[in-house]
Amino acid sequence: MSEPIQITGLTNGEFFQQYGGVGRIGFVGGADPTNRLIARAQRHIDADGVWSHWSHAFLFQGPRVDGHHWIIESDLDIHRKMIRLGVQENRIAKYSDDEAYPAVGIIDLGLTTEQQQQALTHALELVSTGTRYSLREIVGTIWALRHPDWRPKENLLKQEKSFYCSAFVRHVLGRAGLNLAPDVAEKNTTPEHLWRLPLPHTKWLMLRDRKPTKLARVVGKVRAHAAKRRNRPSASD
């Protein structure tokens, strides 16, 4: 696995602006509990059980006439009065919040212009046909992570015309002739599998200290209060 180039001193927006490029793979690790659970589930990939940095992966489409970098991803995008579940186009500014996404990374596979076109053309086709996000397949992947013999096999809960984030990236780059995780079935592919891909590549990584979540702060206060009560002298002392 290629060692990443460690980057410091940039905002997420500056990082993506500087290292994002057409056909490159983007990664983010979110700080909220759901994203942390995704990162934790991938610990089974690591020989020492180390959590992954990553909870989401996407494909860079490149800058447009509006001056923004755009990405294509399969995601659960939930806003008030609007829910998008599936393959979609978004500005990379979606992941510009440094506190919400303290881990960011990019992989450059050195795609040719033809490979870029093949991957993006198929990705846009999946956008136009309304390809759905697959929560069901995530459950199947979690099973495969816990049972390594299942990782090369078809996802137990495989669905047609649906992908979660990293399986989507794996699929569209496969159309460009690249097999990013030879020992893992396409729909068992996690962001960590993509980060560890065996093909020649360059990757950049930027990590920040994660601030404790609201839940972690509450739990910490409860534990501190309980410890204080245990250590308080009793009336009989």
C-alpha positions as a printed NumPy array, in Angstrom:
array([[  0.   ,   0.   ,   0.   ],
       [  1.44 ,   3.362,  -1.054],
       [  2.215,   5.731,   1.801],
       [  0.107,   8.918,   1.692],
       [  1.559,  12.4  ,   1.422],
       [  0.625,  14.074,   4.703],
       [ -0.841,  17.548,   4.305],
       [ -1.299,  20.14 ,   7.051],
       [ -2.339,  23.757,   7.351],
       [ -5.168,  23.765,   4.801],
       [ -8.913,  23.973,   5.146],
       [-10.932,  21.158,   3.598],
       [-11.921,  23.505,   0.788],
       [ -8.296,  24.393,   0.059],
       [ -7.286,  20.718,   0.199],
       [ -9.935,  19.679,  -2.341],
       [ -9.195,  22.661,  -4.563],
       [ -5.475,  21.868,  -4.622],
       [ -5.511,  18.077,  -4.98 ],
       [ -8.905,  17.274,  -6.492],
       [ -8.901,  16.418, -10.189],
       [-10.988,  14.724, -12.843],
       [-11.416,  11.025, -12.092],
       [ -9.673,  11.138,  -8.733],
       [-11.184,   9.389,  -5.715],
       [-12.139,  11.507,  -2.723],
       [-12.517,  10.331,   0.873],
       [-13.974,  11.897,   4.002],
       [-14.255,  10.741,   7.584],
       [-17.136,  12.322,   9.455],
       [-17.11 ,  13.147,  13.14 ],
       [-20.743,  12.336,  13.947],
       [-21.731,   8.988,  15.53 ],
       [-23.059,   7.428,  12.307],
       [-19.847,   8.152,  10.42 ],
       [-17.774,   6.889,  13.338],
       [-19.714,   3.614,  13.338],
       [-18.887,   3.173,   9.642],
       [-15.211,   3.814,  10.373],
       [-15.305,   1.352,  13.267],
       [-16.953,  -1.396,  11.201],
       [-13.97 ,  -1.363,   8.836],
       [-11.531,  -2.262,  11.637],
       [-11.859,  -5.909,  10.573],
       [ -9.834,  -5.08 ,   7.443],
       [ -6.794,  -4.089,   9.501],
       [ -4.584,  -6.806,  10.999],
       [ -4.386,  -4.84 ,  14.263],
       [ -8.043,  -3.857,  14.315],
       [ -7.32 ,  -0.157,  13.747],
       [-10.381,   1.88 ,  12.789],
       [-10.538,   3.316,   9.293],
       [-10.306,   7.07 ,   8.83 ],
       [-13.065,   6.87 ,   6.22 ],
       [-16.842,   6.855,   6.193],
       [-17.502,   7.955,   2.597],
       [-15.907,   7.877,  -0.861],
       [-16.771,   9.677,  -4.106],
       [-15.466,  10.486,  -7.586],
       [-14.217,  13.914,  -8.644],
       [-15.896,  15.199, -11.779],
       [-13.787,  18.346, -11.982],
       [-14.397,  22.107, -12.065],
       [-17.325,  23.579, -13.974],
       [-18.13 ,  27.006, -15.404],
       [-19.457,  28.047, -11.98 ],
       [-15.91 ,  27.816, -10.638],
       [-16.735,  24.948,  -8.255],
       [-15.345,  21.434,  -8.137],
       [-18.149,  18.899,  -8.611],
       [-18.28 ,  15.291,  -7.506],
       [-20.429,  12.262,  -8.297],
       [-21.362,  10.066,  -5.375],
       [-23.926,   7.645,  -4.048],
       [-25.18 ,   9.071,  -0.801],
       [-28.075,   9.696,   1.562],
       [-28.612,  13.433,   1.168],
       [-31.292,  14.53 ,   3.61 ],
       [-32.429,  18.133,   3.934],
       [-35.637,  19.664,   5.206],
       [-38.395,  18.947,   2.679],
       [-35.955,  17.13 ,   0.361],
       [-34.416,  13.658,   0.419],
       [-32.082,  12.267,  -2.248],
       [-31.101,   8.617,  -1.908],
       [-28.698,   7.434,  -4.565],
       [-26.198,   8.467,  -7.214],
       [-26.063,  12.255,  -7.482],
       [-23.924,  15.246,  -8.43 ],
       [-22.853,  17.735,  -5.764],
       [-20.353,  20.505,  -5.218],
       [-17.343,  19.428,  -3.182],
       [-18.265,  22.31 ,  -0.844],
       [-20.625,  19.765,   0.722],
       [-17.57 ,  18.474,   2.642],
       [-15.928,  21.818,   3.409],
       [-16.8  ,  21.843,   7.125],
       [-13.479,  21.121,   8.86 ],
       [-15.079,  20.076,  12.157],
       [-17.729,  17.842,  10.598],
       [-15.123,  16.12 ,   8.381],
       [-11.769,  16.089,  10.211],
       [-10.289,  13.417,   7.89 ],
       [-10.003,  14.011,   4.137],
       [ -8.054,  12.179,   1.452],
       [ -7.607,  11.953,  -2.316],
       [ -6.202,   9.241,  -4.581],
       [ -4.876,   9.935,  -8.084],
       [ -4.665,   6.798, -10.224],
       [ -3.176,   8.685, -13.16 ],
       [ -6.128,   7.958, -15.437],
       [ -5.794,   8.643, -19.131],
       [ -8.242,  11.055, -20.741],
       [-10.051,   8.059, -22.223],
       [-10.334,   6.349, -18.836],
       [-11.641,   9.547, -17.246],
       [-14.297,   9.785, -19.941],
       [-15.285,   6.123, -19.563],
       [-15.678,   6.392, -15.794],
       [-17.52 ,   9.718, -15.755],
       [-19.792,   8.798, -18.663],
       [-20.982,   5.708, -16.817],
       [-21.276,   7.599, -13.519],
       [-23.505,  10.214, -15.181],
       [-25.589,   7.447, -16.721],
       [-26.233,   6.13 , -13.198],
       [-27.233,   9.646, -12.123],
       [-29.684,   9.994, -15.003],
       [-31.299,   6.597, -14.431],
       [-31.915,   7.295, -10.743],
       [-29.675,   4.568,  -9.34 ],
       [-30.547,   4.167,  -5.673],
       [-28.451,   4.112,  -2.491],
       [-28.369,   0.636,  -0.943],
       [-28.702,   0.462,   2.834],
       [-29.495,  -3.22 ,   2.488],
       [-26.16 ,  -3.953,   0.824],
       [-24.325,  -2.149,   3.641],
       [-25.736,  -4.748,   6.031],
       [-24.43 ,  -7.5  ,   3.733],
       [-21.017,  -5.832,   3.637],
       [-20.88 ,  -5.607,   7.435],
       [-21.468,  -9.364,   7.513],
       [-18.609,  -9.892,   5.033],
       [-16.296,  -7.673,   7.08 ],
       [-16.89 ,  -9.84 ,  10.129],
       [-16.565, -13.084,   8.117],
       [-13.548, -12.733,   5.768],
       [-14.413, -15.85 ,   3.744],
       [-17.457, -13.991,   2.439],
       [-15.616, -10.904,   1.185],
       [-14.816, -12.322,  -2.288],
       [-18.373, -13.648,  -2.666],
       [-21.433, -11.778,  -3.862],
       [-23.018,  -9.554,  -1.242],
       [-25.663, -11.625,   0.525],
       [-28.157,  -8.75 ,   0.21 ],
       [-27.239,  -7.62 ,  -3.299],
       [-29.777,  -5.456,  -5.134],
       [-30.052,  -4.475,  -8.781],
       [-29.593,  -0.827,  -9.796],
       [-28.297,   0.273,  -6.42 ],
       [-24.923,   1.085,  -4.838],
       [-23.585,   2.516,  -1.618],
       [-20.709,   4.989,  -1.897],
       [-17.533,   2.919,  -2.258],
       [-19.187,   0.171,  -4.304],
       [-20.301,   2.903,  -6.716],
       [-16.741,   4.26 ,  -7.057],
       [-15.4  ,   0.731,  -7.565],
       [-18.051,   0.041, -10.201],
       [-17.559,   3.131, -12.362],
       [-13.752,   2.906, -12.309],
       [-14.158,  -0.735, -13.282],
       [-15.7  ,   0.572, -16.506],
       [-12.346,   2.253, -17.139],
       [-10.582,  -1.123, -16.843],
       [ -9.412,  -0.771, -13.23 ],
       [ -9.933,  -3.418, -10.55 ],
       [ -9.459,  -1.541,  -7.296],
       [ -9.908,  -4.459,  -4.883],
       [ -9.189,  -7.821,  -6.588],
       [ -9.873,  -9.971,  -3.512],
       [-13.192,  -8.351,  -2.603],
       [-16.562,  -8.551,  -4.362],
       [-17.677,  -5.255,  -5.881],
       [-20.613,  -4.828,  -3.515],
       [-18.547,  -5.715,  -0.444],
       [-16.108,  -2.866,  -1.147],
       [-15.607,  -0.312,   1.635],
       [-13.85 ,   3.078,   1.562],
       [-10.913,   1.443,   3.386],
       [-10.565,  -1.16 ,   0.629],
       [-10.3  ,   1.671,  -1.912],
       [ -7.746,   3.492,   0.258],
       [ -5.615,   0.334,   0.267],
       [ -5.921,  -0.348,  -3.47 ],
       [ -2.985,  -2.27 ,  -4.976],
       [ -2.635,  -0.254,  -8.218],
       [  0.065,   2.415,  -8.691],
       [ -1.207,   5.729,  -7.386],
       [ -0.5  ,   8.91 ,  -5.456],
       [ -2.546,   9.845,  -2.428],
       [ -2.834,  12.808,  -0.117],
       [ -4.099,  12.704,   3.452],
       [ -5.057,  15.42 ,   5.919],
       [ -6.114,  14.577,   9.473],
       [ -7.251,  16.812,  12.297],
       [ -7.885,  16.041,  15.945],
       [-11.503,  15.019,  16.32 ],
       [-13.47 ,  17.123,  18.774],
       [-15.601,  15.038,  21.149],
       [-19.188,  14.661,  19.977],
       [-22.042,  15.97 ,  22.116],
       [-22.831,  12.387,  23.145],
       [-19.196,  11.75 ,  24.121],
       [-19.164,  14.937,  26.203],
       [-22.35 ,  13.911,  28.003],
       [-21.   ,  10.411,  28.662],
       [-17.761,  11.921,  29.968],
       [-19.637,  14.161,  32.382],
       [-21.759,  11.267,  33.639],
       [-18.663,   9.118,  34.22 ],
       [-16.854,  11.953,  35.989],
       [-19.87 ,  12.537,  38.233],
       [-20.137,   8.804,  39.014],
       [-16.42 ,   8.636,  39.858],
       [-16.757,  11.675,  42.105],
       [-19.632,  10.018,  43.989],
       [-17.644,   6.786,  44.405],
       [-14.685,   8.675,  45.842],
       [-16.776,  10.806,  48.213],
       [-16.19 ,   9.837,  51.874],
       [-19.199,   8.131,  53.438],
       [-20.877,   9.389,  56.635],
       [-19.437,   6.437,  58.611],
       [-15.792,   7.344,  57.717]])
